[in-house]
Amino acid sequence: MDDSGRVNTLSNLSILENSKETDHGVLIRRILMSGMVKSYQSLSNPEHNQKKSIPYFDFEEYKKQLDEKAKRLKRGKLSDDVGLAVQQIIGILTKKRYRRGPPKHFEVARDDYENRLSEAISKKEKLLLVLPSFPVKCWNPLKVERRMPDLAELNCIGRLYLLCKEIELIYKPGAKIILIADGPIYADIFNEPLNVAIQYKQKVIDFIRQLGLDQYIIMHDMVDLISRNSADFVEAEEVAKMQVETFWRENPNNKHRLMLVENTMSNINVAAYPKDMLRAIFFDTKYNGDIVELNMAKDEICKQTEISAFKYATLLQAINSMELVMKCYPGCIRVTCHPKPGQLGLHLVSPNSRFNFPWNGVGVKKKNGEITVSLEDEVRRDKRYVAVYIEGEEFPFYYEEQ
């Protein structure tokens, strides 16, 4: 890491110059077929100005609502047989309301999960779940303009609390979720201000404290994990760089590589570009400005996308190869917000939401009280919704269905 505390990332990206997939027209066309575009429903509608202000968000009332939901959770009696007790806990963790991704992803590592749960239950210890997450609000103004967490993140914290409460109702020692903020290590990769990522992390911590949930949820920083294992990380990063370079060179059209690049394009910092230009790039809408400038912007965004995707792949490869998370949290139960074989995926927002990540959009409160996450550029055009601001803040804290 450098003196600012930011993780040094790799800058030698010559591999991209030799890639068959550097055709920016191809990349744009793939983006136009992606899920982000398919979810965009109201391009022809103008932005509306329905808004209201509230003096503050009532954390106490929100906590009461969470506790009312907790009271409706099913109580049970834990089996005296450790093996059966383990299956009872697994039954909670893999419920549809919590589990994201197919059951087969969990089954790949069932034995490991069972062993970790068995050890903790035998010792009557609190179950510790570790979850890297909460990077930063996406720097794409079509997704969200607010830089600090909003109702989407707050609702995610509430969901994690209810998972812990449901476990606690059957297993008295209960459960605790360790969130590992990874925004500060990604800031440089995605051209985001490091100070904003740090502020975002602190605001999430403030949310947890204001809800009084410290005994259920805590947040650590991936930067600290890397610092404690800096020598191993430097070595792992160098090896990862060579591995990713080789794989990308030999497999330019690998579907996982292409998917990573596609996803990266909508997540890099594009806040400096006008929104009408971004709509033309991401959603193929008509652009009334200078076409030369539009094409230059496309080229810049595509180049940055490829650079960021390569750096991101290298960083993840390094972290995963040294099993950094489990090395720092031995005995913990690894969960993820990105479903993959061998790890239990969790819904961070309602399963009915278009996006599973609260940082990839804005919180939307439905008439029935359900909170989902949507593209801000879409929801602000939908007359069913009113933007709710906290007095003194520049951007909405959430949108509310009327």
N, C-alpha and C positions, 0 to 999 in steps of 0.2 A: 504494500500500500504506500501511497505517497504521503506527504506531510499533512494533507487535508483530511486524511482518513479514507479517501476514496480508493477503491481497489483498482490497481493498475490492470488495464486490459490490453489485448494484443492488437497491434496495428498493421502487421504485415499481412495484407490481404491479396497478394498477387494471384492466389488461386482463383479469385473471382474473375480475373482478366481472361483466364483460359476456360471458363465455364460456358457450356453451350446454352445456359439458361440466363445469360445476361441481356437477352433481347427484352428491352423494357416494354415493348408492345405486348409481348407474350405475358409478362408479369401482370401488366394492367388488365389484360383480358381474363387472366385467371382470377384476379381480385374481383372483377365484375361478375364472376359466377359464384362468388363466395357467400357464406352465410350472412355476412354483414349486409350485403346488397339485397339478398332475398328478404331480409327483415324490414327493409325500408319501404314504407307503404304510402307515404303522403308527400311525395315530391312536388306535386302540383299545388298543394295548399300553402298559402302564405303564413308567415309567422303571426301568431295572435298575441295580444298583450294582456291576457287575463292573468292577474297576479294579486296576491295579498301578502301582508306582512304579519308576523307574529313577534312579540317582544323577545321571546326565547323559546328554546325547545324544552318541553317539560320532561326531564329525565325521570323524575319521580313517578309521574303518571305512566310513562312507558314501562318502567320496571314493574309497576302494579299489574299492567296488562300481561307482561311476561309471566309473573307469578300466578295469575289466574289461569293461564294456559298450562303452567306446570301442575296446577292442582287437578287438571283434567287428564294428566298422564296416568297410564295404567300402573298401579302398584303391584308388586309381586313379592314372593318369598324366594330368596336365593337358596338353591339346593346345598345341602351339606356336603355333597359329593363335588369335589373341585372340578372334575371333568364336566359334569352336568352344569355347574355354575358358569364355567367358561362358555358353554354353548348358549346359555341364557344371555350373557353379555354380548356375544357375537350376534345373537338374534336382534338385539337393540341396535348395534352398530350398523347392521346391514338392512335395517328397515328402509322401505322405499322413500320415506320422508327424509332420511338422512343420506342414504347411499346414492352416489352418483356413478354411473357406469354399470356395465353388466356384472352379474354375480361372478362370472368366470374370472374376472380380474382379481377378485378377492381370493378365489379358490386356489389360484396359483401359489399363494403364500399362506394358505390357511394354517399349515403346521406351525409356521413361525409365529403367527398371531396367537394361536392356541398356547404355544409354549410361553410367550411373554405374559399373556393373561393368567395362565396357570401359576406362574411364579409370583406375580403380584397378589393374586387372590389367596394363595397359600400363606403369604406373609401378612395378609390383611392390609395391604398397602393401597394407597390411592392409585388409580389407573392414570397414567400420564400419556396423553396423545400429543404428538408433535406435528405441526403443520406449517411449512413455509408458505407465506402468503402476504397479502396486504402490501404490494409494492408501492404504488402511487396512483392517483387518479390519472387515467390515460391522457396523454398530451395531444389528443385529437379532438378538436372542438366540435366535430360532428357527433362524437360520442358523449362528451361532457366538457363543459367549460370551467366548472368549479375545480379548484386545485386541492382543496381539503376534503376529507371524508364527509359524506352526507347521510341521509336516512338509509341508503343502501348498505353502507358499512355498519351502521348502527344495528340494522335488522340482522345482518350476518352475525354480529356479536350475540344478539338475542337468540338466534338459532343454535349457536354453539353452546350457549348457556342451557337451553332446553335439552340438548343432547346429554350434557353433564347431569342435569337434574333427573332425567329418566333413568340413567345408570344409578344415580344416588338412591332412587326410590327402591331399588332392588339390592344394591350393594352399598352398605353404609359408608365405607371409606370414600366412596364416590369417585369422581374423575376430574381431571384438570387438563385443560388444553394449553399447550405451549405454542404460541404463534411466533414464527421466526420472520421478522420483517426483512424482505429482500430488496426493497426499493433502493436503498443506498448503494448496493453493489451493481444494480442495473442502470443507475442514473447516467453514468458515463457512456454505457453501451447504447442507450436510446437517446442520447443528447438532451438529457433532462437536467435541470439545476439540482445539484446535490442537496442544497439547503431546503428545497421544497420537499424532497423525499424524506428528509429528516423531520421536517415540520409535520408532514402527513403521518409519519410513524408516531410522533408524540401526540398528535390529535387522537389517533386510534387508542393510544394508552389512556388519554384523558376520558374518552368515551367509556372505557372499561371501568375506570375509577368512579366516574359520575353515576354509573349504574350499580356500583358497589359489588362488582363481580370479580374482584381480585383473587378470591379463593377458588374461582372456577377457570379463569382465563388470565394468562400473563403473556407479555410480548418481549421477546429477545431480538437481537439484531444479527443477521448473517455475517455482517462485517466482523463482529466480535468472534464468531466461530472460526472465521478464516484467520484472524489475528492470532488466535491461540494455536493454530496449526500452520503458521506461515511458511515454514520451510517445506513441509509436505505439499502445501498448496502450490508453491512456486514450481516444484518439480512436476506435480500433476498437471499444471497448466501448460507447461512446455510440451509434455507428452500429448496432452489433449489437442494442442494446436496442430501438431504433426498428424494426429489421427484424423482430425476433422478435415484438414487440407487434403489428405490422401483420399478420404471417402468422398468428399465433394468433387474432386477431380475425376475419380473413377466412376462415380454414380451421379452425373449431373441431373438426371431426370428421376432420381429416387423420390417416391411419393412423400416420404416423411420429410425429406429436405425441402421439397417444393411447398409442402404444407407449412413448414416453419417460416419460409420466406413470405408466404401469403399472410400468415398471421402477424408477422413482424411489421408488414407494411401499414396495417391499421393501428399499430401500437407505438410507432416511433413518434418523436416530437415534430408535429407539423403545425403547431399553433401559430407560426409566423405567416402562414398562407391564408389568404381570404377564404371565407367559407364557401362562397360561390365557386371558387376555383377548386376547392377540395371536393365539392359535390360533383363537379365535372370529372374529376379524376377518379373518385371512388364509386360514383353512381352513374357515370356517363350521362349527366344532364347537359342541357345546352349551356354553353358559356358565351357570354356577350362581350367579354374582354378581348385582349390581344391574344391570338392563338399562339403566336411565337412564345409569349410569356408562359402560356399554359403548358406548352410542350417542354419548355425549359424546367418548369416546376415538376412535371412528370418525371423528367430525366433525373433531377436532383433527388426526388423522393425515392425513386427506384434504386439509385446508387446507394443512398443512405440505408435503404432497406436491406440490401445485400450485405453491406458492411456490418450493420447491427445484427443481422441474423447469424453471420459467421462468428462474431464476438460472443453472442449469446450462446450459440451451440458449443463453443469452446469452453466457456465458463461452466455451463451445465455439465459437460463431459468431465471437466476437472473435479467439480464438486461430487459428482456421482461416483467417479472412479475411486476416490479416496473414502467414499461412504461417510462424508463429513458429518451429515446430520446425525446418523446413528452412532458415529464415533463420539460425538459430543453428548448424546443422550442415550446411552446404553440402557436397555431394558424398557425404553419407551415404545409406544405403539405408533408407527409411522402412518400418517394419513395424508391425503393429497387433495388438491382441488383440480388436478389434471388426471382424470382416470387413466390408469395404465396397468398392465398385468403385474401382479405382485404387490400392489398398493391399494388400500381401501380409499376410494374416492368419496368425497363428501359434497353434498349440495350446500353451497354457501348462501344461496338465496332460494326462494320458492322453486320447486321443480317446475312450476308453471311459467317461470320467468324465461324471457328470451335469452338472457345472458346469465351465466352462472357466477360471474365475477362482479362483485359490487363496485370495483374500481373501473370497470369498463363502460359505465353509463351512469344514469341518474336514478335515484330512488323514486318509485311511483307508488303512491298509496291508492289502492282500488276502493270502490264503494264498500266492498265486503270486509275491508280492513287488511286484506292481503297486500304485502309489499313486494313489488317486483323491480326489475332493472331494465331500462330501455335506453335507446339512443336519444339523447337530448334533442338533436336536430329534428327528430321525428315527433317526439311527444309535444314539443313546443308548437307544432303545427296542428295538433289535434285539439279541437275546441272542447272536447270532453274534460280537458285537464286545466287546472289552474296552477301557476307557479307559486310556491310558498317560500317566501324569503324570511330569514331572521333579520330583524331590524339592524341596519348598519352593514349588512353583508352585500356584496356585489352580485352574487349568483344565488339561485334558488337552493334551499336545503332539500326540497323534494317537490314533486308534482302530485297534485291530488285530483282524483276523479270526482266530477260533480254529478 
